[in-house]
Amino acid sequence: MSHVALCIRFTLRDGAGEAFDELVHETAAVVRTQESGTLVYACSGVEGAPAQRVFFELYTDRSAFEEHGRQPRVRHFLAECKKYAERTEIDRLHLYAGKYPTGSE
């Protein structure tokens, strides 16, 4: 099985943190309950950088990642977050060691 993983850093516009965080909570609630192929969908603030948010996303495979991107709530998130983020950096990751969910538990 070939996992798909992403690390995404959002730099938010001044005053956009609360609205962005609410959008994240709404999206994460749907991902948690409706996407079995999404193993990790986590957003964190960054200590000492209040305008930064970092996502880590882990999918069982490319199909699960593509299915995630087709979900209405995710498409809504991607459209809306442009209002709140002045910069978005996306790294596609290659997992090769560590401890993480495999999707077979």
The first five atom37 places (N, CA, C, CB, O) and aatype in JSON, in Angstrom:
{
  "aatype": [12, 15, 8, 19, 0, 10, 4, 9, 1, 13, 16, 10, 1, 3, 7, 0, 7, 6, 0, 13, 3, 6, 10, 19, 8, 6, 16, 0, 0, 19, 19, 1, 16, 5, 6, 15, 7, 16, 10, 19, 18, 0, 4, 15, 7, 19, 6, 7, 0, 14, 0, 5, 1, 19, 13, 13, 6, 10, 18, 16, 3, 1, 15, 0, 13, 6, 6, 8, 7, 1, 5, 14, 1, 19, 1, 8, 13, 10, 0, 6, 4, 11, 11, 18, 0, 6, 1, 16, 6, 9, 3, 1, 10, 8, 10, 18, 0, 7, 11, 18, 14, 16, 7, 15, 6],
  "atom_mask": [
    [1, 1, 1, 1, 1],
    [1, 1, 1, 1, 1],
    [1, 1, 1, 1, 1],
    [1, 1, 1, 1, 1],
    [1, 1, 1, 1, 1],
    [1, 1, 1, 1, 1],
    [1, 1, 1, 1, 1],
    [1, 1, 1, 1, 1],
    [1, 1, 1, 1, 1],
    [1, 1, 1, 1, 1],
    [1, 1, 1, 1, 1],
    [1, 1, 1, 1, 1],
    [1, 1, 1, 1, 1],
    [1, 1, 1, 1, 1],
    [1, 1, 1, 0, 1],
    [1, 1, 1, 1, 1],
    [1, 1, 1, 0, 1],
    [1, 1, 1, 1, 1],
    [1, 1, 1, 1, 1],
    [1, 1, 1, 1, 1],
    [1, 1, 1, 1, 1],
    [1, 1, 1, 1, 1],
    [1, 1, 1, 1, 1],
    [1, 1, 1, 1, 1],
    [1, 1, 1, 1, 1],
    [1, 1, 1, 1, 1],
    [1, 1, 1, 1, 1],
    [1, 1, 1, 1, 1],
    [1, 1, 1, 1, 1],
    [1, 1, 1, 1, 1],
    [1, 1, 1, 1, 1],
    [1, 1, 1, 1, 1],
    [1, 1, 1, 1, 1],
    [1, 1, 1, 1, 1],
    [1, 1, 1, 1, 1],
    [1, 1, 1, 1, 1],
    [1, 1, 1, 0, 1],
    [1, 1, 1, 1, 1],
    [1, 1, 1, 1, 1],
    [1, 1, 1, 1, 1],
    [1, 1, 1, 1, 1],
    [1, 1, 1, 1, 1],
    [1, 1, 1, 1, 1],
    [1, 1, 1, 1, 1],
    [1, 1, 1, 0, 1],
    [1, 1, 1, 1, 1],
    [1, 1, 1, 1, 1],
    [1, 1, 1, 0, 1],
    [1, 1, 1, 1, 1],
    [1, 1, 1, 1, 1],
    [1, 1, 1, 1, 1],
    [1, 1, 1, 1, 1],
    [1, 1, 1, 1, 1],
    [1, 1, 1, 1, 1],
    [1, 1, 1, 1, 1],
    [1, 1, 1, 1, 1],
    [1, 1, 1, 1, 1],
    [1, 1, 1, 1, 1],
    [1, 1, 1, 1, 1],
    [1, 1, 1, 1, 1],
    [1, 1, 1, 1, 1],
    [1, 1, 1, 1, 1],
    [1, 1, 1, 1, 1],
    [1, 1, 1, 1, 1],
    [1, 1, 1, 1, 1],
    [1, 1, 1, 1, 1],
    [1, 1, 1, 1, 1],
    [1, 1, 1, 1, 1],
    [1, 1, 1, 0, 1],
    [1, 1, 1, 1, 1],
    [1, 1, 1, 1, 1],
    [1, 1, 1, 1, 1],
    [1, 1, 1, 1, 1],
    [1, 1, 1, 1, 1],
    [1, 1, 1, 1, 1],
    [1, 1, 1, 1, 1],
    [1, 1, 1, 1, 1],
    [1, 1, 1, 1, 1],
    [1, 1, 1, 1, 1],
    [1, 1, 1, 1, 1],
    [1, 1, 1, 1, 1],
    [1, 1, 1, 1, 1],
    [1, 1, 1, 1, 1],
    [1, 1, 1, 1, 1],
    [1, 1, 1, 1, 1],
    [1, 1, 1, 1, 1],
    [1, 1, 1, 1, 1],
    [1, 1, 1, 1, 1],
    [1, 1, 1, 1, 1],
    [1, 1, 1, 1, 1],
    [1, 1, 1, 1, 1],
    [1, 1, 1, 1, 1],
    [1, 1, 1, 1, 1],
    [1, 1, 1, 1, 1],
    [1, 1, 1, 1, 1],
    [1, 1, 1, 1, 1],
    [1, 1, 1, 1, 1],
    [1, 1, 1, 0, 1],
    [1, 1, 1, 1, 1],
    [1, 1, 1, 1, 1],
    [1, 1, 1, 1, 1],
    [1, 1, 1, 1, 1],
    [1, 1, 1, 0, 1],
    [1, 1, 1, 1, 1],
    [1, 1, 1, 1, 1]
  ],
  "atom_positions": [
    [[0.85, -1.19, 0.0], [0.0, 0.0, 0.0], [0.89, 1.24, 0.0], [-0.96, 0.0, 1.23], [1.86, 1.31, 0.75]],
    [[0.57, 2.19, -0.81], [1.35, 3.41, -0.92], [0.55, 4.58, -0.36], [1.75, 3.67, -2.39], [-0.37, 5.08, -1.01]],
    [[0.9, 5.01, 0.83], [0.21, 6.14, 1.46], [0.47, 7.43, 0.7], [0.66, 6.28, 2.91], [1.47, 7.57, 0.0]],
    [[-0.45, 8.37, 0.85], [-0.27, 9.73, 0.36], [-0.28, 10.63, 1.58], [-1.39, 10.14, -0.69], [-1.19, 10.54, 2.41]],
    [[0.72, 11.48, 1.7], [0.83, 12.38, 2.85], [1.17, 13.79, 2.38], [1.9, 11.87, 3.86], [1.91, 13.99, 1.41]],
    [[0.61, 14.76, 3.09], [0.85, 16.16, 2.79], [1.14, 16.92, 4.08], [-0.36, 16.78, 2.06], [0.64, 16.57, 5.15]],
    [[1.95, 17.95, 3.95], [2.12, 18.94, 5.01], [1.81, 20.29, 4.35], [3.6, 18.91, 5.64], [2.41, 20.64, 3.34]],
    [[0.87, 21.02, 4.93], [0.43, 22.28, 4.33], [0.54, 23.37, 5.38], [-1.03, 22.17, 3.79], [0.03, 23.24, 6.49]],
    [[1.21, 24.46, 5.03], [1.36, 25.61, 5.93], [0.56, 26.78, 5.35], [2.87, 26.0, 6.12], [0.78, 27.21, 4.22]],
    [[-0.36, 27.27, 6.17], [-1.14, 28.45, 5.82], [-0.6, 29.63, 6.62], [-2.67, 28.23, 6.08], [-0.41, 29.53, 7.83]],
    [[-0.37, 30.74, 5.95], [-0.08, 32.0, 6.62], [-1.34, 32.84, 6.46], [1.2, 32.74, 6.02], [-1.73, 33.2, 5.35]],
    [[-1.97, 33.14, 7.6], [-3.28, 33.8, 7.58], [-3.16, 35.31, 7.51], [-4.08, 33.4, 8.81], [-2.18, 35.9, 7.95]],
    [[-4.19, 35.92, 6.96], [-4.29, 37.38, 6.93], [-4.56, 37.88, 8.35], [-5.41, 37.86, 5.94], [-5.08, 37.13, 9.18]],
    [[-4.21, 39.11, 8.62], [-4.47, 39.71, 9.94], [-5.95, 39.57, 10.29], [-4.04, 41.19, 9.97], [-6.82, 39.92, 9.5]],
    [[-6.22, 39.08, 11.48], [-7.58, 38.96, 11.98], [-8.38, 37.79, 11.44], [0.0, 0.0, 0.0], [-9.56, 37.66, 11.75]],
    [[-7.77, 36.92, 10.65], [-8.51, 35.82, 10.02], [-8.47, 34.52, 10.8], [-7.98, 35.58, 8.64], [-9.12, 33.55, 10.41]],
    [[-7.71, 34.46, 11.89], [-7.52, 33.21, 12.61], [-8.79, 32.55, 13.08], [0.0, 0.0, 0.0], [-8.98, 31.35, 12.87]],
    [[-9.67, 33.29, 13.71], [-10.89, 32.71, 14.27], [-11.78, 32.12, 13.17], [-11.68, 33.77, 15.06], [-12.29, 31.01, 13.32]],
    [[-11.97, 32.85, 12.09], [-12.82, 32.37, 10.99], [-12.18, 31.16, 10.31], [-13.05, 33.5, 9.96], [-12.89, 30.21, 9.97]],
    [[-10.87, 31.18, 10.12], [-10.18, 30.05, 9.51], [-10.32, 28.82, 10.4], [-8.69, 30.37, 9.27], [-10.62, 27.73, 9.92]],
    [[-10.11, 28.99, 11.7], [-10.2, 27.87, 12.63], [-11.6, 27.27, 12.65], [-9.8, 28.32, 14.03], [-11.75, 26.05, 12.75]],
    [[-12.62, 28.09, 12.56], [-14.0, 27.59, 12.51], [-14.21, 26.77, 11.24], [-15.02, 28.76, 12.58], [-14.85, 25.71, 11.28]],
    [[-13.69, 27.24, 10.13], [-13.78, 26.51, 8.87], [-13.08, 25.16, 8.99], [-13.16, 27.34, 7.72], [-13.59, 24.15, 8.5]],
    [[-11.94, 25.13, 9.64], [-11.2, 23.88, 9.86], [-12.03, 22.92, 10.71], [-9.84, 24.16, 10.56], [-12.15, 21.74, 10.36]],
    [[-12.61, 23.4, 11.8], [-13.42, 22.54, 12.67], [-14.6, 21.93, 11.91], [-13.94, 23.33, 13.88], [-14.89, 20.74, 12.06]],
    [[-15.28, 22.74, 11.1], [-16.41, 22.25, 10.32], [-15.97, 21.16, 9.34], [-17.09, 23.4, 9.57], [-16.64, 20.13, 9.19]],
    [[-14.86, 21.4, 8.69], [-14.36, 20.44, 7.7], [-13.89, 19.17, 8.36], [-13.23, 21.06, 6.88], [-14.2, 18.07, 7.91]],
    [[-13.13, 19.31, 9.45], [-12.58, 18.14, 10.15], [-13.7, 17.23, 10.68], [-11.68, 18.58, 11.31], [-13.54, 16.01, 10.69]],
    [[-14.81, 17.82, 11.12], [-15.93, 17.02, 11.63], [-16.47, 16.09, 10.55], [-17.05, 17.93, 12.15], [-16.8, 14.93, 10.83]],
    [[-16.56, 16.58, 9.33], [-17.05, 15.76, 8.22], [-16.01, 14.72, 7.83], [-17.41, 16.65, 7.0], [-16.35, 13.56, 7.61]],
    [[-14.75, 15.12, 7.75], [-13.68, 14.19, 7.4], [-13.63, 13.04, 8.4], [-12.32, 14.91, 7.34], [-13.49, 11.88, 8.01]],
    [[-13.74, 13.37, 9.68], [-13.68, 12.36, 10.74], [-14.76, 11.31, 10.6], [-13.8, 13.02, 12.1], [-14.51, 10.12, 10.82]],
    [[-15.96, 11.72, 10.23], [-17.08, 10.78, 10.21], [-17.35, 10.14, 8.85], [-18.31, 11.49, 10.65], [-18.02, 9.11, 8.78]],
    [[-16.83, 10.74, 7.76], [-17.23, 10.26, 6.44], [-16.09, 9.77, 5.55], [-17.94, 11.34, 5.74], [-16.34, 9.32, 4.44]],
    [[-14.85, 9.85, 6.02], [-13.74, 9.48, 5.15], [-12.86, 8.41, 5.8], [-12.89, 10.71, 4.8], [-11.89, 8.72, 6.49]],
    [[-13.21, 7.17, 5.59], [-12.44, 6.09, 6.2], [-11.02, 5.98, 5.63], [-13.16, 4.77, 6.0], [-10.13, 5.47, 6.3]],
    [[-10.81, 6.45, 4.42], [-9.48, 6.41, 3.81], [-8.57, 7.54, 4.24], [0.0, 0.0, 0.0], [-7.38, 7.55, 3.9]],
    [[-9.11, 8.5, 5.0], [-8.29, 9.57, 5.55], [-7.86, 9.12, 6.94], [-9.07, 10.96, 5.6], [-8.67, 9.08, 7.86]],
    [[-6.58, 8.79, 7.08], [-6.06, 8.27, 8.34], [-5.75, 9.38, 9.33], [-4.83, 7.44, 8.09], [-5.98, 9.23, 10.53]],
    [[-5.21, 10.49, 8.84], [-4.9, 11.64, 9.7], [-5.29, 12.9, 8.94], [-3.37, 11.68, 10.09], [-4.96, 13.07, 7.77]],
    [[-6.01, 13.77, 9.62], [-6.37, 15.09, 9.09], [-6.28, 16.03, 10.28], [-7.82, 15.1, 8.41], [-7.26, 16.23, 11.0]],
    [[-5.11, 16.6, 10.49], [-4.85, 17.37, 11.71], [-4.32, 18.75, 11.37], [-3.84, 16.63, 12.61], [-3.49, 18.92, 10.48]],
    [[-4.83, 19.74, 12.09], [-4.37, 21.12, 11.93], [-3.84, 21.6, 13.27], [-5.52, 22.05, 11.41], [-4.44, 21.34, 14.31]],
    [[-2.71, 22.29, 13.23], [-2.09, 22.81, 14.44], [-1.74, 24.27, 14.26], [-0.83, 22.0, 14.8], [-1.43, 24.72, 13.16]],
    [[-1.8, 25.0, 15.37], [-1.21, 26.33, 15.39], [0.29, 26.17, 15.59], [0.0, 0.0, 0.0], [0.76, 25.09, 15.95]],
    [[1.02, 27.23, 15.35], [2.47, 27.2, 15.48], [2.89, 28.12, 16.62], [3.16, 27.63, 14.15], [2.58, 29.31, 16.62]],
    [[3.58, 27.54, 17.59], [4.02, 28.31, 18.75], [4.88, 29.5, 18.3], [4.82, 27.41, 19.72], [5.83, 29.34, 17.54]],
    [[4.52, 30.67, 18.78], [5.26, 31.88, 18.45], [4.92, 32.49, 17.11], [0.0, 0.0, 0.0], [5.5, 33.5, 16.72]],
    [[3.99, 31.88, 16.38], [3.59, 32.39, 15.06], [2.07, 32.31, 14.95], [4.27, 31.57, 13.9], [1.54, 31.4, 14.31]],
    [[1.36, 33.26, 15.57], [-0.11, 33.16, 15.65], [-0.83, 33.17, 14.31], [-0.62, 34.27, 16.47], [-1.99, 32.78, 14.24]],
    [[-0.18, 33.62, 13.25], [-0.82, 33.65, 11.93], [-0.54, 32.39, 11.13], [-0.36, 34.87, 11.15], [-0.92, 32.31, 9.96]],
    [[0.11, 31.4, 11.72], [0.45, 30.18, 11.01], [-0.44, 29.02, 11.44], [1.92, 29.84, 11.24], [-0.77, 28.88, 12.61]],
    [[-0.81, 28.2, 10.48], [-1.49, 26.94, 10.74], [-0.8, 25.88, 9.88], [-3.04, 27.03, 10.42], [-0.46, 26.14, 8.73]],
    [[-0.6, 24.7, 10.45], [0.03, 23.61, 9.72], [-0.88, 22.4, 9.74], [1.42, 23.26, 10.32], [-1.34, 21.97, 10.8]],
    [[-1.15, 21.86, 8.57], [-1.93, 20.64, 8.42], [-0.99, 19.48, 8.17], [-2.96, 20.76, 7.26], [0.04, 19.63, 7.5]],
    [[-1.34, 18.33, 8.72], [-0.72, 17.07, 8.31], [-1.86, 16.17, 7.89], [0.15, 16.42, 9.46], [-2.81, 15.96, 8.65]],
    [[-1.77, 15.65, 6.68], [-2.81, 14.78, 6.14], [-2.17, 13.48, 5.69], [-3.58, 15.47, 4.97], [-1.12, 13.48, 5.05]],
    [[-2.83, 12.37, 6.03], [-2.34, 11.06, 5.64], [-3.51, 10.24, 5.13], [-1.62, 10.34, 6.83], [-4.54, 10.11, 5.8]],
    [[-3.35, 9.68, 3.93], [-4.39, 8.9, 3.27], [-3.89, 7.49, 3.02], [-4.83, 9.57, 1.95], [-2.69, 7.28, 2.83]],
    [[-4.81, 6.53, 3.01], [-4.41, 5.14, 2.79], [-3.74, 4.95, 1.44], [-5.62, 4.24, 2.9], [-2.83, 4.13, 1.3]],
    [[-4.2, 5.71, 0.43], [-3.63, 5.57, -0.91], [-4.1, 6.75, -1.77], [-4.05, 4.22, -1.56], [-4.84, 7.62, -1.3]],
    [[-3.68, 6.78, -3.01], [-4.03, 7.87, -3.92], [-5.54, 7.96, -4.13], [-3.33, 7.68, -5.28], [-6.08, 9.07, -4.22]],
    [[-6.21, 6.84, -4.2], [-7.65, 6.83, -4.38], [-8.36, 7.55, -3.22], [-8.17, 5.39, -4.51], [-9.28, 8.34, -3.44]],
    [[-7.93, 7.28, -1.99], [-8.53, 7.94, -0.82], [-8.25, 9.44, -0.85], [-7.98, 7.32, 0.49], [-9.12, 10.24, -0.51]],
    [[-7.05, 9.82, -1.26], [-6.69, 11.24, -1.38], [-7.58, 11.92, -2.42], [-5.2, 11.39, -1.75], [-8.09, 13.01, -2.17]],
    [[-7.76, 11.3, -3.56], [-8.6, 11.87, -4.61], [-10.06, 11.96, -4.17], [-8.49, 11.06, -5.89], [-10.74, 12.94, -4.46]],
    [[-10.53, 10.94, -3.48], [-11.91, 10.95, -2.96], [-12.09, 12.1, -1.96], [-12.25, 9.59, -2.28], [-13.12, 12.78, -1.98]],
    [[-11.11, 12.31, -1.11], [-11.14, 13.44, -0.16], [-11.33, 14.75, -0.92], [-9.81, 13.49, 0.69], [-12.16, 15.58, -0.54]],
    [[-10.58, 14.94, -1.98], [-10.66, 16.18, -2.76], [-11.97, 16.4, -3.47], [0.0, 0.0, 0.0], [-12.29, 17.52, -3.84]],
    [[-12.74, 15.34, -3.66], [-14.05, 15.45, -4.33], [-15.19, 15.77, -3.35], [-14.36, 14.15, -5.06], [-16.29, 16.11, -3.79]],
    [[-14.95, 15.67, -2.06], [-16.01, 15.89, -1.08], [-16.48, 17.35, -1.06], [-15.53, 15.48, 0.31], [-15.65, 18.25, -1.09]],
    [[-17.78, 17.59, -1.02], [-18.3, 18.97, -1.03], [-17.74, 19.83, 0.11], [-19.82, 18.95, -0.95], [-17.42, 21.0, -0.11]],
    [[-17.61, 19.28, 1.3], [-17.1, 20.06, 2.43], [-15.65, 20.45, 2.19], [-17.24, 19.27, 3.75], [-15.24, 21.56, 2.54]],
    [[-14.87, 19.57, 1.61], [-13.46, 19.85, 1.33], [-13.35, 20.9, 0.22], [-12.7, 18.56, 0.93], [-12.53, 21.81, 0.31]],
    [[-14.16, 20.77, -0.81], [-14.16, 21.75, -1.89], [-14.56, 23.13, -1.36], [-15.11, 21.31, -3.03], [-14.01, 24.15, -1.77]],
    [[-15.53, 23.15, -0.44], [-15.94, 24.39, 0.21], [-14.76, 24.97, 1.0], [-17.15, 24.15, 1.14], [-14.48, 26.17, 0.91]],
    [[-14.08, 24.13, 1.77], [-12.92, 24.59, 2.54], [-11.88, 25.22, 1.62], [-12.3, 23.41, 3.33], [-11.39, 26.32, 1.9]],
    [[-11.54, 24.55, 0.54], [-10.5, 25.05, -0.36], [-10.88, 26.39, -0.98], [-10.23, 24.04, -1.46], [-10.02, 27.26, -1.16]],
    [[-12.15, 26.56, -1.3], [-12.61, 27.84, -1.86], [-12.6, 28.94, -0.8], [-14.02, 27.69, -2.45], [-12.15, 30.05, -1.06]],
    [[-13.09, 28.62, 0.39], [-13.21, 29.62, 1.45], [-11.86, 30.02, 2.06], [-14.1, 29.09, 2.54], [-11.67, 31.18, 2.42]],
    [[-10.95, 29.08, 2.16], [-9.69, 29.4, 2.85], [-8.9, 30.47, 2.1], [-8.83, 28.15, 3.02], [-8.03, 31.11, 2.69]],
    [[-9.17, 30.66, 0.83], [-8.49, 31.72, 0.07], [-8.79, 33.1, 0.65], [-8.9, 31.66, -1.4], [-7.99, 34.02, 0.51]],
    [[-9.95, 33.24, 1.29], [-10.3, 34.52, 1.93], [-9.42, 34.8, 3.14], [-11.77, 34.51, 2.35], [-9.15, 35.96, 3.46]],
    [[-8.97, 33.74, 3.8], [-8.29, 33.88, 5.08], [-6.78, 33.73, 4.99], [-8.82, 32.87, 6.03], [-6.06, 34.24, 5.85]],
    [[-6.29, 33.04, 3.99], [-4.85, 32.77, 3.89], [-4.21, 33.67, 2.84], [-4.6, 31.28, 3.54], [-4.68, 33.76, 1.71]],
    [[-3.14, 34.32, 3.24], [-2.41, 35.11, 2.25], [-1.33, 34.29, 1.56], [-1.77, 36.33, 2.92], [-0.84, 34.66, 0.5]],
    [[-0.98, 33.16, 2.18], [0.02, 32.28, 1.57], [-0.27, 30.83, 1.97], [1.46, 32.69, 2.0], [-0.63, 30.55, 3.11]],
    [[-0.1, 29.92, 1.02], [-0.28, 28.49, 1.26], [0.92, 27.75, 0.66], [-1.62, 27.97, 0.64], [1.24, 27.92, -0.52]],
    [[1.57, 26.94, 1.48], [2.7, 26.14, 1.02], [2.36, 24.67, 1.21], [4.02, 26.51, 1.79], [1.97, 24.26, 2.3]],
    [[2.5, 23.87, 0.16], [2.13, 22.46, 0.2], [3.35, 21.6, -0.09], [1.0, 22.14, -0.81], [4.03, 21.78, -1.11]],
    [[3.63, 20.68, 0.81], [4.69, 19.69, 0.59], [4.05, 18.32, 0.5], [5.75, 19.74, 1.72], [3.32, 17.91, 1.4]],
    [[4.31, 17.61, -0.58], [3.89, 16.22, -0.72], [5.01, 15.39, -0.1], [3.62, 15.81, -2.24], [6.18, 15.55, -0.46]],
    [[4.65, 14.52, 0.81], [5.63, 13.79, 1.6], [5.78, 12.35, 1.14], [5.26, 13.82, 3.06], [4.85, 11.76, 0.59]],
    [[6.94, 11.8, 1.36], [7.21, 10.4, 1.11], [7.55, 9.76, 2.45], [8.38, 10.2, 0.05], [8.66, 9.94, 2.97]],
    [[6.61, 9.02, 3.01], [6.83, 8.38, 4.31], [7.71, 7.16, 4.13], [5.49, 7.98, 4.98], [7.45, 6.32, 3.27]],
    [[8.75, 7.06, 4.93], [9.62, 5.89, 4.82], [9.97, 5.27, 6.16], [10.87, 6.27, 4.11], [10.52, 4.16, 6.19]],
    [[9.69, 5.94, 7.26], [9.96, 5.36, 8.58], [9.1, 6.07, 9.61], [11.48, 5.46, 8.95], [8.74, 7.23, 9.43]],
    [[8.8, 5.38, 10.69], [8.06, 6.0, 11.77], [6.88, 5.17, 12.21], [0.0, 0.0, 0.0], [6.74, 4.01, 11.82]],
    [[6.06, 5.77, 13.02], [4.85, 5.12, 13.53], [3.65, 5.97, 13.11], [4.91, 4.94, 15.1], [3.56, 7.15, 13.47]],
    [[2.76, 5.38, 12.36], [1.56, 6.07, 11.91], [0.52, 5.02, 11.55], [1.87, 7.0, 10.7], [0.86, 3.86, 11.32]],
    [[-0.75, 5.43, 11.51], [-1.81, 4.48, 11.17], [-1.6, 3.92, 9.76], [-3.2, 5.15, 11.27], [-1.17, 4.63, 8.85]],
    [[-1.89, 2.66, 9.61], [-1.72, 2.04, 8.31], [-3.04, 1.85, 7.57], [-1.05, 0.71, 8.47], [-3.04, 1.57, 6.37]],
    [[-4.15, 2.02, 8.27], [-5.44, 1.82, 7.65], [-5.93, 0.39, 7.73], [0.0, 0.0, 0.0], [-7.02, 0.07, 7.27]],
    [[-5.1, -0.48, 8.32], [-5.5, -1.88, 8.43], [-5.85, -2.27, 9.87], [-4.38, -2.79, 7.92], [-6.12, -3.43, 10.16]],
    [[-5.84, -1.27, 10.78], [-6.19, -1.58, 12.18], [-7.65, -1.86, 12.31], [-5.8, -0.43, 13.12], [-8.13, -2.14, 13.41]]
  ]
}
